[in-house]
Amino acid sequence: IRTYNFPQNRLTDHRINLTIYKLDQIMTGDLQPVTTALMTYEREQLRGDTEGT
């Protein structure tokens, strides 16, 4: 559920509404921006699920 747009050097993850203009770096192994955003999203989802209990 990601778009890899090489002409624009852009990665978009549609699940978490993330757009990064560093596709070249991500493709060479610098996954830190993506993993950080995914972990942040997961934490927010877990907090939202437990706030009502």
Secondary structure as UniProt FT lines:
FT   STRAND          2..5
FT   TURN            6..9
FT   STRAND          10..13
FT   TURN            14..17
FT   STRAND          18..20
FT   HELIX           23..27
FT   TURN            28..29
FT   HELIX           32..50
FT   TURN            51..52
//
